[in-house]
Amino acid sequence: MVYTEETKDNELYVYMNGKLIYKKWLNTGQSKIFDVMAYDKYTLKSIQEKE
């Protein structure tokens, strides 16, 4: 599984194998999970480690 992050216009997008699984608005802190099966506690950990 390949996770990639992309930031555009104050929005963070997380993709797994080219499919959008998570979006977060950086200015408000709100987020939306698009694929619950793909997004888990390990995904969040890997995102935080890159920062």
N, C-alpha and C positions, 0 to 999 in steps of 0.2 A: 504494500500500500504506500502510495506516495502522497504526502500532504504538502500543499503549497499555500502560501499566504500572499495576499495582494491588498494593498491599501490604495483606495481611490477616494478623493473628495471626502475625507474624514470618515470613511467606512472601511472596515476590515472584512475581507472575504477569505474564507478557508475552503479549499477544494481538496477532495480526495479522488485521485485518479481522474481529474478533469471535471468532476461533478461537484457543484456547490453544496456544501453541507452545513455551513455556519456563516452568519453575517452579524457584525456588531457595529453600531453607530458610536464612534469614539467620543463625540461631543456630549452625548446624553448617557452613554453607558448601557443603553438598551441593546438586546441581542435577539436573534431569531435562529433557531435550529431547524434546518430543512430536512435532514436525514437523521432521525433519532438512532437508528441502528448503527450508523457509521460514526456518530459523534458520541464519545464516552469520556470517562475521567482521564484516560490516557491521552486523548486528543488534546484536551485542555492543558495537561501538563506539558506536552511537547510545544504548544503554542507559547506558554509562559517562559519556557526555557530559552527560546529564541530572542526574547526581548532583552 
